[in-house]
Amino acid sequence: MKRNFFIYLGLLVFWGLIGCEFKIPTTPRLPSKWNTKVVIPLLYKTYSLSSLVFDSLAASSNPIMADTATGRLSYLVSDSSSEDITVLESFCTIASHELSKEIDLSNEIKINPDSTVIQINILAKKKINTTNNRVKFGLLNAAGSPDFNRIIVTANLSDTFFNDIQIKIICQNFKDNNTGTLRTDSLTLSINSTLATKNIIIDGDSLIGASTNGYIDSLVFAIDINIEDKLGEPLDSIYQSLTIDVDVLPLELESFNGEVNASGVIPTELFINSPPGAESINFNLATISFSITDNSGQFDRLLIEIVGKKQGEDNTEIDSLFFPFPDTCEMELGQIISNLPDSIIIYVIGMLEEGNYTPASSILLSEGLSVKYSIQVPFNFTLPTEMIIASGRPTSFVIKDSSVRANIIQVQQGAELETTVENRTPFQGNILLLLGNCQYFPFDSTETPYDENYKWNALGDSLFYNDTVHVVIDTLAVLEIPAATFSGDSLIEAGVLEDQISFADSAAVSHFADTLTHYIMPHFLFLNPDTSNTILRDNQSITIRSYLNLLLDPAALTHQGVDTSDTL
């Protein structure tokens, strides 16, 4: 699925707290004589809330639905096909794991009164992979190949050290059945050496957990670091760091007690990026429902894990265990959706009954689970006190009359912007009317462009399109959104504010002199001081009608042109 297949209710491109770097216009200094000879229809467009939260032109179908009776909007994604999940032939294998620990020796080294160094003790831990199984205890294959049942430990110093360093590894999940003790090994970094490696063979070892009855949830390694003899140099001269990597190759089990799993990833639609700042939105009644078919009749329980991924932030995760095995089930998605994820990933694990298993166990490998899902998010949520929505697509604008462009270059002294705003939404606030020479309108220079053709310069203060066109953005006006009258979520009377007069300075107006197409993009700053609950409906919209009156010095005019072009 392509990332732009549709744009989810991340409120299209930019939800976030206001932080734009654009210049807010001020009243220009007017000349002693001026006349209005050019009146340009700038913008006449209605922005529905459904178009603000979803770009219908970017996808073949719109997942935003309106209830036929009430008009209330909701976001709906349904998986029309089933995903098949089966037990793999490798159900007696645990996947590989990688662990790494970096130790700053200047901070960790402590010395005794006799200048010997106190032992450094650290713990390396990694959650165990449960794709194929969940294990309480097991026995590793005694005749494994070099690609299985090996632990490779690597110690790497950032620079040579002036003492030998001995590193002891205690593998707390592996018991040597010949000695009845935990598998333990060591390696030494000699003076002037920066690298040491140890290959620990664990064929035939027992795989154990922290308790005799619980499942093994992590692989744990205790690491003891001993700097031998007295410290060869003063403590304040130590600057080296020590990195210890533990690579656990796949574990091949001869037998185990636990569960066999059929695991799969259910793909969902990709959502467009939503930058930080909107995490305080609390969506109500967001749900995901599943329809599951057990084609083999052998599954005992079902575990579903859902992960919301968002670039530059920690994942949001929820999970739920269902027993007995269900035909249908439902989970609340509010915690995931509230973070406005870029994408949602669904992990489904079907579990066979707990017992003893070997590679020869009678398990149906070809018959598994069929899973379908449906996500529904009613647009009923609590807003933060401030929130910005960018309109779906900018409106293109070009002045074709050359004489008008010439007057703009030579004699314009800014412009008067006359605007009427009609509000049919439950929101109040302001509209930032932006003008640019490209279709991309970032909020600030820290934002990563979603279009790879746009790139910031090294300083992060200039944006370029295709490395050649300098992206110029200016603020034409800041408009007021008048309050509409509502009863519940039903519109009683639209809020209308006519003839809002704003002044755009000559620097902003000068952009219109270019022969290039320009673009107008409203950014809606919605204010919600009482953080009340809001329900969105399909008849809610904001209409902007605006004219640009160029302020010209008649003494400098060379030709009074009339613009006849279609500016929208």
N, C-alpha and C positions, 0 to 999 in steps of 0.2 A: 504494500500500500504506500502511496506516495504521501509525503508529509503535507502537501498542499491539497490532498484529496478533499478535505473539508476543514473548516476551522471551527473548532469547538467553542464552547461558551467561555473560553479564556477571554471573552469579550473582544474577540478578533485578534488584534495585534498587540495592544498595550493596555493592560490593567496596571495601575500603580498609583502610588501617592505622588502628588504633583511635585515635579523636580525638574522642569524643563529649563534649558539654558537660553531660550530664545529671548530676544529683546522685546519688552513690552513698549508699545508706541506711546509717545507723548504728543501733545498739541504742538504742531510746527510753528515756527515764526513766520507769519503771513506778510507778504509784501504790502506796501502802501496802496497799490492798485492791483486788483485782480478781478478776473471775470471767469464764470463757469461756461466754457464753450463745448466741453465734451462730457457727456453723461453716458457711462458704460454700464449695462446690466451685468453685474458681476456674478451673482449666484442666486439661483432659485431652485431649491431642492428640498425634498422631504426625506428625513432620515427616520425610518421606523426602527423601533427597538430590536425587532427580529433581524433587521439588516445590520445593526450595530454589533450584535453578538454573533452573527454568522454571515460570512461572505458567500452569498448564494451564487455569485458568478464564478467562484473558484471550484465548484463541485457539481457533479451531475444530479445530485439530489440533496434536498435540504432536510437535515435531521431535526430541525426545530418544528415542532407540531403545535397546532392550536386546537384546544378542545372545541368541538363544534357547538357545544351548548353555551360555554362561558367565554370562549376566546382566550382562556389562559394558556400561556406558552409553556412548553416543556421541551427538553432535549432528549431525543430518543435514538439509540443506536441498537439495531438488532442484527445478530449474526444469522444470516439466512441459511448457512450450511453448517453441518456438524463437523467437529474436529474429532478425529479418532485417536485414542490414546491406548497403547498396549504395553504389556510387560515385555521388557527386552530380554534377549538371550543372556545378557550379562547381568542378570539379577543377583548373582553371587559375587559381584565386583563392586567395590567402592571407588569412585573416581579419585584422581590425583588431587593433592592439596599443596599450596605454597604458603609458607610463613616467612616473615622477615622481621628482624629486630635491629635497630640502630642504637648504639650506646655511645654517648659522648663521654669519653674517658676523663676529660678534665672535670666533669661534674660528678662522676660516679666513683672515682678513685678516692678512697679514704685510707689513711695510714695509721698503724699502731705506733706506740711510743718508741718501739725499736726500729721504726722505718719500714717494717714489713707491711704489705698491703692487705687490707681486709677483703675477704672474698665478696665478689659481686654476684648477686642472685637475681635472675630475671625469669619470667614465665612467658612463653610463646604459646598462643592459643588460636585455633581456627575452627569455626563451625563446620561440622562434618557434612559432607554431601549425602543427601538422602534421595537422590533421583531414582536409584534402583531398589533401595531397601532401607529399613531402619533396624539397627542391630542392638541387642542387649549384650550379647557376648558371642564370640565366634572363634574359629580356628583357621589360621591362614594356611594356604596350600604349602605343603612341605617341599614340593618339587617345582617351585615357581621359576619362571624365566627371568632374565635380567631386566625385563621391562615391567616387572611386578614385584611387590613386596620388598621394596628398597626405600631407605631413608637416606637422602644425600644432604649432608651438612657442610656448608661452606662458610669459612670465616675470612673476612676481608678487612684489612686495616687501611685507613686513608693514607698513612705514611708509616715508615718503619718505627719500631718502638725499641727502647733500650733495655728491656727485660723480656724473657720468655713469657708467653701467655698461654696457659693451659685452659682448655674449654671442655667441660664435662656436660654431656647431654643425657638426661634421664627421660626416656620415652614412657610417659605415664599411662598410655593406653595399650602397651605391648609388653607381654610377659614372656620371658624366656622359659620355655617348658623344660629345658634341661636343668636349669638352676632353681626354677620357681620364683625368680626375682624379676623386677622390672628390667627391660632391655636398657642397658647403659653402655655408653662408649665415650671416647674423648679424642681430641685432636689438639695439636700444639702449634702455636705461631712462634717460631724461633726468632731470636734477635736478628734484625735486618730483613725479616721475612714479612710480607704483607698478605700472603694468601695460603690457606690450608683447607683441605677437603677430606671428608671421611664418608665412606660408603657403608652404611649399616644394613646388613642383610637380616631380614626378619621372617624368613621362610619357617613355617611350622610354629610360629609364636601364637599365643592367644591374644585375641583382641578383647579388651575389657573396658568398662566404664568406671565412673567415679563410685557408683553403687552397684550392688549385685542385681537389683531388681529393675533399675531404670534404664532407659535407652541411652546410648552413647550420643551425646549432642555435640561434642567437640573433641578435637585432637589436641592434646596438651603436652608441652615439652618444658621441663625444668632445665635451666641452663645456669651452670656454676662457672664463674670466670675467676681464675686464680692467676695473679701476676707473681711469678716466682722470685724468691730472694728479696733483698732490700731494693727499694726504688733507686734506679741508677741515675736519675736526674731529679732536680728540685720539682716539687709538686706544681709550682706555677709555670713550669715550662711544658706541661703536657697540653697538647692541642688535638691529638689524634681522635678519630672516631672509629668504632669497631662495628661492622655490620655482620650479622649472623643470619644466613638463609637456611631454611629447612624445607626441602622438597620431598614430599611423600609421594612416591609413585603409586599407580593404582594398586589397591589391595584386592588380591584374589583369595576368596574364602573357600575353604574346603567344606565348611558347614557353619551355620550360625542359627541363633535363636532370635526371632524378631518378626518383622513384617516384610513382605515383598511388595514393592510399589510399582504402579504404572504411572509415570509422570509425564506431563506435557505442558507446553506453553500455548495458551489460547491467544492468537493475535487479535488486537483491537485496532481501531482507527488511530492514526497519529494526530495529535493536536498541535496547533501552532504554539510557539513559545509565549509564555506569559511571564513578564519580568517580576522580580520581587515587589512586595508592597501591598498585595491584595489578600494576604493570608488571613486577615481578620473577617473576611466574608464567610458567613455561616449559612451554608446551603441546607435547607430543610427537605426531608423526604426523598433525598437522592438514594436510589436503590439499584441493585443489579440482581437479576433473577437468572437462574440456570435451569436447563432441562437436561437431565443425564440419563443415558440408557446403558445398563450393564449387559453387554452382549454375551458375556460368559457366565454370569450368575455366580462368580467366584469372589467378588469384592465385598469387603466387610464394612469399611468406613471410607469417608471422603474428606479430604483436606483441601481447602481452597485458600490460596494466598494471593492478595492483590497488591500490586506495587504501583504507586504513582511516581513517575520520574519527571524531574524538572531540572533543566540545565543550570548548573552552578549552585544547586541546593541539595540537601539531603533528601533521600527518598522518603515517601510516606507509605507505610505498610500496614495492612490489616490481614487477619487470617481467621478462619473458622473451621472447626472440625464437626462433621456431621456423622452421627451414629444413631440408629442403624443407617445403612446406605440409602440415600434418598433418591426418588425419581425427579423431584424438583426441590429447589432451595432458593433462599433469598438472603442478601447481605446488604447492610446499610453502607452507602458510599460517601456520606457527608464528610468524613475525615479526609478522604482522598480528593474529592472534588473541591473542597474548600481551599486546597493548596494550588488550584489551577494548574494541573500537571501538563507537561508537554505530551506525555503518552501514559497509557495505563497498560500494565502487563498482568495477565492472569495466569497463575500457576495452579494446575489441577493435579492432585495426587489421589489415585485410587489405591486403597490398601487392602491386601489380602489378610485373612485371619492370622493372628499371631501364632507362631509355632516354630518347629525346627525345619530348616531347609538346607538342601544340598543342590548342586548342579543337576542332579538326577530327579529332583522332586517333580511331581506331576502338576504342571502349571500350563494353562492354555495361553500360549504366546500370541496367537493370531487373533484371538477374540478379546477385545478390550472395552473401553468406554467410548461413547459418543456424547459430545458435550456441545450445547448451544447456550448462548447467553443473550440477555437484553438489558441495556442500561437506560434508565429513565431518570431525568433530573428535572423536576418541576421548577420553573423559574420563580421560586418563592424563597427569598433569602433575606438575610439581614446585612445591610451595607455598612461599611466603615463610614466615618464622618466625611472623608474626602475620597474621591475616586475619579480617575480619568478614563474615558473610552475614546479611542480614535475611530473616526468614521471608516466604513468598510473600504472604500476606494476613493482616492482624490478625484476632484472634478477638473478636467482639463480646461485651459483658458489660453487664448491667443488673440492679439489684436492684429488683424490682417492689413488695416489701412496704414500705409507707409507715412502719410502726413501726420496722422495721430501719433505714431511712434516718434516722428521727428520733433513734434511739439513736446512730447514727454521728455525727450533728451534735453531740449534747449530751454524750455520755459516753465516747466511744471514746478510748483512750489508745494508739493504734497497733494493730498486729496482728502475730500470729505466723503466718508462712508455712511450711507443712509440705509439702515437695516430694520426689518420687521421680523420678530421671532414669535412663532406660535408654538406653544408647548402643550402637548397632549399626554405627557408622562407624569408620574408621581414625583419627579425630581425637580430640584431647583439648582441654581448654580450659575456657571458662566460657560461661554463658548470661546475658545481661543481660535480665531480664524487665521490659519497659517497659509503663507504663500511660498512656493518653492519651484525650482526649475527641474526637479525630478520627482518621481512618484514615491520616494521613500522619505518619511518624516520621523526620524528618531526623536525620543524624548530628551536624550542628552548624549554626550560623547563617550559615555561608558557602555552604551548599549551595543550589543553584537548584532550587525545586520543579518536578517534572515535570508537576504538575497546575496549570493556570493559575488555578484558584480559590483557591490558597494563595499568600499574598504576605507577605514580610518587611516590617517597618516600616523607616523611613529609617535607623535605627541598626543594623538587622540583628540585633536581639536579641529581637524578638517576632514570632511568626508568627500570621497571621490567616487564617481561612477565610471567603471571600466578604466580606471587609472588616469583618465584625461579630463572628464567633466567635473568641475568643482561644484559640489552640491551647496546651493545657497538657499537658506530658509529664513524667512522674516515673519513677524507677527503684524498682520494688517489691523486687527482690532480685537478687543476683549468685549464680548457681548453678554448681556444679562439674560438668563433664562427665567421668564416670569412664572409664577406659581399657577398651576392648574387646580381646579376644585374637584375633589374626589369624595365619593361615599363608599368606604371600603376600598375595593379595587375597581370601582366603576366610575368612569369619567362623567362629571356633571357639566363642567364648563372648561374649555381650553383657556390657558393663560396666553394673552396676546399683549406684546409690547411693541408698539409701532414707532417708526421714525427714531430709532436709536442712532444718534449722531456720534461718529468716531472720526478721529483724524489720523491718517497714515502719513508719516513723514516722507520727504522726497527720496530718501534712500530706499525705502520700501517700494515706492511707486516707480522708481527708475527701473526696477526689474521688468516692468511691462514693456519697456522699449526694446527688449530683445526680440529677435525673430523666432526664438525657440518657443515651444509650447510650455506654458507654466501650469502649475497645479495648485488647487485650493483644497486644503484639508482642515476641516473643523476637528478640534479636540474638545470633547465635552467634559467639563469639570463639574461633576455632580456632587452637591453638598447635601449631607443628610445628618444634621446636627443631633437629632434625637435617636439616631441609629435604629429607626423603626423597621419593622418587617415590611418587605415590598414584594408585591406580586406583579409580574409582567404579563401584558396581554397583547394580542395581535393588533389592536387598534391604537396603540400608544406610539406617538411619533413626535418629532420636532421639525418644523418647517422654517427654513431660513430664506428670506428674500432680501437681496442687497443690491444697491446701486453705488457705483464709484463716480463721484463728481470730481474731475480733475481741476485743481486750482491753478489757473494759468495767468501769466503776466501779459495782458493784451498788447503792451508796447513792444514785446519781444516776439509776438506771433508772426510767423512768415506765411502761414496758410491756416485757415480755420477748417480743418477736415471734419468729416462726419464718419464715424465708425459704423459700418454696416455688417460686420462679421458676426457670426454666431459664436458667442463667447463661452457657451456652456458645452 
